[in-house]
Amino acid sequence: MSRTAAYFYDPSQNRSLARLEHMFARGTLGELILVGIEPKNRLDEYTPWHAKALSDPYPDFGGQGSHYLSFLVEKLKPYIDRKYKTDGRREQTGIIGASLGGLISIYAAYLYPDVFGKIVPYPDRFGTKASSILCGRKTPVPD
């Protein structure tokens, strides 16, 4: 039996996992293989390009998202497809993330449209400045 696979960012730091479990328990989410991915450095791995920090006490964004996604698509996904007999078609492959995980999910859909067919970003958690940039707005998106 082939299964849907969903790649999920920051599983230990994310309240979204509880939402998914609730949906599964209610029957609104079908059976799937959920692959939790812990970052080594999320400010590098989950950002598509280098950018200055949004405020002083934080480090800059490293912009290594392309390298990270290349690993995910070329190494991790084929391993998961083989080992767990997932259905590797784009229609059965998802990516889920909130905050920077949502940003890299959108970037993954852009770079690899033939790989990821189910995209679940939570852009409202990017913050108002980042949400404004993503939406192409000149004024901040209200919280």
CYANA upper distance limits for C-alpha pairs under 8 A (distance plus 0.5 A):
  1 MET  CA     85 LYS  CA      7.76
  2 SER  CA     85 LYS  CA      6.09
  2 SER  CA     86 THR  CA      5.31
  2 SER  CA     87 ASP  CA      5.37
  3 ARG  CA     31 GLU  CA      8.08
  3 ARG  CA     32 LEU  CA      6.36
  3 ARG  CA     33 ILE  CA      7.24
  3 ARG  CA     85 LYS  CA      7.37
  3 ARG  CA     86 THR  CA      4.97
  3 ARG  CA     87 ASP  CA      5.83
  3 ARG  CA     92 GLN  CA      7.99
  4 THR  CA     31 GLU  CA      8.00
  4 THR  CA     32 LEU  CA      5.39
  4 THR  CA     33 ILE  CA      6.62
  4 THR  CA     86 THR  CA      6.37
  4 THR  CA     87 ASP  CA      6.31
  4 THR  CA     88 GLY  CA      8.37
  4 THR  CA     92 GLN  CA      5.19
  4 THR  CA     93 THR  CA      6.43
  4 THR  CA     94 GLY  CA      8.27
  5 ALA  CA     32 LEU  CA      6.22
  5 ALA  CA     33 ILE  CA      5.18
  5 ALA  CA     34 LEU  CA      6.48
  5 ALA  CA     35 VAL  CA      7.65
  5 ALA  CA     86 THR  CA      6.70
  5 ALA  CA     87 ASP  CA      7.85
  5 ALA  CA     88 GLY  CA      8.41
  5 ALA  CA     92 GLN  CA      6.95
  5 ALA  CA     93 THR  CA      5.61
  5 ALA  CA     94 GLY  CA      6.70
  6 ALA  CA     32 LEU  CA      7.62
  6 ALA  CA     33 ILE  CA      6.75
  6 ALA  CA     34 LEU  CA      5.52
  6 ALA  CA     35 VAL  CA      6.57
  6 ALA  CA     93 THR  CA      6.26
  6 ALA  CA     94 GLY  CA      4.75
  6 ALA  CA     95 ILE  CA      5.77
  6 ALA  CA     96 ILE  CA      7.41
  7 TYR  CA     34 LEU  CA      6.58
  7 TYR  CA     35 VAL  CA      5.27
  7 TYR  CA     36 GLY  CA      6.70
  7 TYR  CA     37 ILE  CA      7.59
  7 TYR  CA     93 THR  CA      8.48
  7 TYR  CA     94 GLY  CA      6.62
  7 TYR  CA     95 ILE  CA      5.16
  7 TYR  CA     96 ILE  CA      6.60
  8 PHE  CA     34 LEU  CA      7.24
  8 PHE  CA     35 VAL  CA      6.33
  8 PHE  CA     36 GLY  CA      5.37
  8 PHE  CA     37 ILE  CA      6.49
  8 PHE  CA     95 ILE  CA      6.48
  8 PHE  CA     96 ILE  CA      5.29
  8 PHE  CA     97 GLY  CA      6.46
  9 TYR  CA     36 GLY  CA      6.63
  9 TYR  CA     37 ILE  CA      5.64
  9 TYR  CA     38 GLU  CA      7.04
  9 TYR  CA     39 PRO  CA      8.25
  9 TYR  CA     96 ILE  CA      6.95
  9 TYR  CA     97 GLY  CA      5.66
  9 TYR  CA     98 ALA  CA      8.10
  9 TYR  CA    101 GLY  CA      5.95
 10 ASP  CA     14 ASN  CA      6.43
 10 ASP  CA     36 GLY  CA      7.53
 10 ASP  CA     37 ILE  CA      6.56
 10 ASP  CA     38 GLU  CA      5.72
 10 ASP  CA     39 PRO  CA      7.33
 10 ASP  CA     97 GLY  CA      8.02
 10 ASP  CA    101 GLY  CA      7.65
 11 PRO  CA     17 LEU  CA      7.19
 11 PRO  CA     36 GLY  CA      6.01
 11 PRO  CA     37 ILE  CA      7.18
 11 PRO  CA     38 GLU  CA      7.23
 12 SER  CA     38 GLU  CA      8.08
 14 ASN  CA     98 ALA  CA      7.97
 15 ARG  CA     19 ARG  CA      7.50
 16 SER  CA     20 LEU  CA      6.86
 16 SER  CA     98 ALA  CA      8.02
 17 LEU  CA     21 GLU  CA      6.72
 18 ALA  CA     22 HIS  CA      6.61
 19 ARG  CA     23 MET  CA      6.72
 20 LEU  CA     24 PHE  CA      6.66
 20 LEU  CA     29 LEU  CA      8.00
 21 GLU  CA     25 ALA  CA      6.62
 22 HIS  CA     26 ARG  CA      6.72
 23 MET  CA     27 GLY  CA      6.64
 23 MET  CA     28 THR  CA      5.65
 23 MET  CA     29 LEU  CA      5.82
 24 PHE  CA     28 THR  CA      6.44
 24 PHE  CA     29 LEU  CA      5.16
 24 PHE  CA     30 GLY  CA      6.98
 24 PHE  CA     31 GLU  CA      8.03
 33 ILE  CA     86 THR  CA      8.20
 39 PRO  CA     45 GLU  CA      7.56
 40 LYS  CA     45 GLU  CA      8.26
 41 ASN  CA     45 GLU  CA      6.59
 42 ARG  CA     46 TYR  CA      5.79
 42 ARG  CA     47 THR  CA      8.31
 42 ARG  CA    100 LEU  CA      8.08
 43 LEU  CA     47 THR  CA      6.80
 43 LEU  CA     60 ASP  CA      7.93
 43 LEU  CA     61 PHE  CA      5.50
 43 LEU  CA     62 GLY  CA      6.43
 43 LEU  CA     63 GLY  CA      8.21
 43 LEU  CA    100 LEU  CA      8.29
 44 ASP  CA     61 PHE  CA      6.17
 44 ASP  CA     62 GLY  CA      4.40
 44 ASP  CA     63 GLY  CA      5.83
 44 ASP  CA     64 GLN  CA      5.63
 44 ASP  CA     65 GLY  CA      7.34
 45 GLU  CA     62 GLY  CA      7.74
 45 GLU  CA     63 GLY  CA      7.32
 45 GLU  CA     64 GLN  CA      5.48
 45 GLU  CA     65 GLY  CA      5.27
 45 GLU  CA     67 HIS  CA      8.23
 45 GLU  CA     68 TYR  CA      6.15
 46 TYR  CA     63 GLY  CA      7.93
 46 TYR  CA     64 GLN  CA      7.63
 46 TYR  CA     65 GLY  CA      5.70
 46 TYR  CA     68 TYR  CA      8.23
 46 TYR  CA    100 LEU  CA      6.14
 46 TYR  CA    101 GLY  CA      6.60
 46 TYR  CA    103 LEU  CA      7.50
 46 TYR  CA    104 ILE  CA      5.58
 47 THR  CA     61 PHE  CA      6.91
 47 THR  CA     62 GLY  CA      7.14
 47 THR  CA     63 GLY  CA      5.20
 47 THR  CA     64 GLN  CA      6.72
 47 THR  CA     65 GLY  CA      5.49
 47 THR  CA    100 LEU  CA      7.45
 47 THR  CA    103 LEU  CA      7.62
 47 THR  CA    104 ILE  CA      6.75
 48 PRO  CA     63 GLY  CA      5.32
 48 PRO  CA     64 GLN  CA      6.71
 48 PRO  CA     65 GLY  CA      5.01
 48 PRO  CA     66 SER  CA      6.76
 48 PRO  CA    104 ILE  CA      7.45
 48 PRO  CA    107 TYR  CA      7.40
 49 TRP  CA     61 PHE  CA      8.03
 49 TRP  CA     62 GLY  CA      7.36
 49 TRP  CA     63 GLY  CA      4.18
 49 TRP  CA     64 GLN  CA      7.26
 49 TRP  CA     65 GLY  CA      7.66
 50 HIS  CA     60 ASP  CA      7.93
 50 HIS  CA     61 PHE  CA      5.86
 50 HIS  CA     62 GLY  CA      5.39
 50 HIS  CA     63 GLY  CA      4.58
 50 HIS  CA     64 GLN  CA      8.23
 51 ALA  CA     60 ASP  CA      6.50
 51 ALA  CA     61 PHE  CA      5.58
 51 ALA  CA     62 GLY  CA      7.48
 51 ALA  CA     63 GLY  CA      7.69
 52 LYS  CA     59 PRO  CA      8.18
 52 LYS  CA     60 ASP  CA      5.12
 52 LYS  CA     61 PHE  CA      6.66
 53 ALA  CA     58 TYR  CA      6.41
 53 ALA  CA     59 PRO  CA      6.14
 53 ALA  CA     60 ASP  CA      4.77
 53 ALA  CA     61 PHE  CA      6.73
 54 LEU  CA     58 TYR  CA      7.99
 54 LEU  CA     60 ASP  CA      8.49
 64 GLN  CA     68 TYR  CA      6.82
 65 GLY  CA     69 LEU  CA      6.54
 65 GLY  CA    104 ILE  CA      7.28
 66 SER  CA     70 SER  CA      6.59
 67 HIS  CA     71 PHE  CA      6.92
 68 TYR  CA     72 LEU  CA      6.87
 69 LEU  CA     73 VAL  CA      6.54
 69 LEU  CA    108 ALA  CA      7.15
 70 SER  CA     74 GLU  CA      6.24
 70 SER  CA     75 LYS  CA      8.34
 71 PHE  CA     75 LYS  CA      5.79
 71 PHE  CA     76 LEU  CA      6.99
 72 LEU  CA     76 LEU  CA      5.33
 72 LEU  CA     77 LYS  CA      6.36
 73 VAL  CA     77 LYS  CA      5.85
 73 VAL  CA     78 PRO  CA      7.76
 73 VAL  CA    115 VAL  CA      8.16
 74 GLU  CA     78 PRO  CA      7.13
 75 LYS  CA     79 TYR  CA      6.86
 76 LEU  CA     80 ILE  CA      6.70
 77 LYS  CA     81 ASP  CA      6.52
 78 PRO  CA     82 ARG  CA      6.67
 79 TYR  CA     83 LYS  CA      6.43
 80 ILE  CA     84 TYR  CA      6.12
 80 ILE  CA     85 LYS  CA      7.87
 80 ILE  CA     86 THR  CA      7.53
 81 ASP  CA     85 LYS  CA      5.67
 81 ASP  CA     86 THR  CA      5.17
 81 ASP  CA     87 ASP  CA      7.25
 81 ASP  CA     88 GLY  CA      6.54
 82 ARG  CA     86 THR  CA      7.68
 87 ASP  CA     92 GLN  CA      6.49
 87 ASP  CA     93 THR  CA      8.03
 88 GLY  CA     92 GLN  CA      7.00
 88 GLY  CA     93 THR  CA      6.95
 89 ARG  CA     93 THR  CA      6.91
 89 ARG  CA    115 VAL  CA      7.52
 90 ARG  CA     94 GLY  CA      8.22
 90 ARG  CA    113 PRO  CA      8.45
 90 ARG  CA    114 ASP  CA      6.43
 90 ARG  CA    115 VAL  CA      5.19
 90 ARG  CA    116 PHE  CA      5.42
 90 ARG  CA    117 GLY  CA      5.12
 90 ARG  CA    118 LYS  CA      8.13
 91 GLU  CA    116 PHE  CA      7.74
 91 GLU  CA    117 GLY  CA      5.30
 91 GLU  CA    118 LYS  CA      7.25
 92 GLN  CA    116 PHE  CA      8.50
 92 GLN  CA    117 GLY  CA      7.31
 92 GLN  CA    118 LYS  CA      7.82
 93 THR  CA    115 VAL  CA      7.43
 93 THR  CA    116 PHE  CA      5.81
 93 THR  CA    117 GLY  CA      6.36
 93 THR  CA    118 LYS  CA      6.63
 94 GLY  CA    116 PHE  CA      6.01
 94 GLY  CA    117 GLY  CA      6.52
 94 GLY  CA    118 LYS  CA      4.69
 94 GLY  CA    119 ILE  CA      6.11
 94 GLY  CA    120 VAL  CA      8.09
 95 ILE  CA    105 SER  CA      6.46
 95 ILE  CA    116 PHE  CA      7.30
 95 ILE  CA    118 LYS  CA      6.83
 95 ILE  CA    119 ILE  CA      5.65
 95 ILE  CA    120 VAL  CA      6.71
 95 ILE  CA    121 PRO  CA      8.49
 96 ILE  CA    101 GLY  CA      7.74
 96 ILE  CA    102 GLY  CA      7.27
 96 ILE  CA    105 SER  CA      6.88
 96 ILE  CA    119 ILE  CA      6.68
 96 ILE  CA    120 VAL  CA      5.15
 96 ILE  CA    121 PRO  CA      6.29
 97 GLY  CA    101 GLY  CA      4.51
 97 GLY  CA    102 GLY  CA      4.64
 97 GLY  CA    103 LEU  CA      8.09
 97 GLY  CA    104 ILE  CA      8.15
 97 GLY  CA    105 SER  CA      6.69
 97 GLY  CA    120 VAL  CA      7.01
 97 GLY  CA    121 PRO  CA      5.66
 97 GLY  CA    122 TYR  CA      6.85
 98 ALA  CA    102 GLY  CA      4.78
 98 ALA  CA    103 LEU  CA      8.05
 98 ALA  CA    121 PRO  CA      6.30
 98 ALA  CA    122 TYR  CA      5.04
 98 ALA  CA    123 PRO  CA      7.15
 98 ALA  CA    125 ARG  CA      6.74
 98 ALA  CA    126 PHE  CA      8.00
 99 SER  CA    103 LEU  CA      7.06
 99 SER  CA    122 TYR  CA      6.87
 99 SER  CA    123 PRO  CA      6.73
 99 SER  CA    124 ASP  CA      7.96
 99 SER  CA    125 ARG  CA      5.09
 99 SER  CA    126 PHE  CA      4.88
 99 SER  CA    127 GLY  CA      8.17
100 LEU  CA    104 ILE  CA      6.73
100 LEU  CA    126 PHE  CA      6.85
101 GLY  CA    105 SER  CA      6.58
101 GLY  CA    121 PRO  CA      7.83
102 GLY  CA    106 ILE  CA      6.84
102 GLY  CA    120 VAL  CA      7.79
102 GLY  CA    121 PRO  CA      4.54
102 GLY  CA    122 TYR  CA      5.77
102 GLY  CA    123 PRO  CA      6.37
102 GLY  CA    126 PHE  CA      8.13
103 LEU  CA    107 TYR  CA      6.81
103 LEU  CA    121 PRO  CA      7.47
103 LEU  CA    123 PRO  CA      7.51
103 LEU  CA    126 PHE  CA      7.99
104 ILE  CA    108 ALA  CA      6.44
105 SER  CA    109 ALA  CA      6.84
105 SER  CA    119 ILE  CA      7.13
105 SER  CA    120 VAL  CA      7.81
105 SER  CA    121 PRO  CA      6.58
106 ILE  CA    110 TYR  CA      6.85
106 ILE  CA    119 ILE  CA      7.69
106 ILE  CA    121 PRO  CA      7.20
107 TYR  CA    111 LEU  CA      6.63
108 ALA  CA    112 TYR  CA      6.10
108 ALA  CA    113 PRO  CA      8.05
108 ALA  CA    116 PHE  CA      7.89
109 ALA  CA    113 PRO  CA      5.54
109 ALA  CA    115 VAL  CA      8.39
109 ALA  CA    116 PHE  CA      6.43
109 ALA  CA    117 GLY  CA      8.14
109 ALA  CA    119 ILE  CA      7.53
112 TYR  CA    116 PHE  CA      6.96
113 PRO  CA    117 GLY  CA      7.46
122 TYR  CA    126 PHE  CA      8.20
123 PRO  CA    127 GLY  CA      8.47
123 PRO  CA    131 SER  CA      6.94
124 ASP  CA    128 THR  CA      8.25
124 ASP  CA    131 SER  CA      7.22
124 ASP  CA    143 ASP  CA      8.38
126 PHE  CA    130 ALA  CA      6.13
126 PHE  CA    131 SER  CA      6.39
127 GLY  CA    131 SER  CA      6.46
128 THR  CA    132 SER  CA      6.49
128 THR  CA    140 PRO  CA      5.95
128 THR  CA    141 VAL  CA      5.88
128 THR  CA    142 PRO  CA      7.29
128 THR  CA    143 ASP  CA      7.29
129 LYS  CA    133 ILE  CA      6.89
129 LYS  CA    140 PRO  CA      6.41
129 LYS  CA    141 VAL  CA      8.06
130 ALA  CA    134 LEU  CA      6.72
131 SER  CA    135 CYS  CA      6.57
131 SER  CA    140 PRO  CA      7.98
131 SER  CA    141 VAL  CA      6.92
132 SER  CA    136 GLY  CA      6.48
132 SER  CA    137 ARG  CA      5.49
132 SER  CA    138 LYS  CA      7.29
132 SER  CA    139 THR  CA      7.14
132 SER  CA    140 PRO  CA      5.69
132 SER  CA    141 VAL  CA      6.04
133 ILE  CA    137 ARG  CA      6.71
133 ILE  CA    138 LYS  CA      8.25
137 ARG  CA    141 VAL  CA      8.23
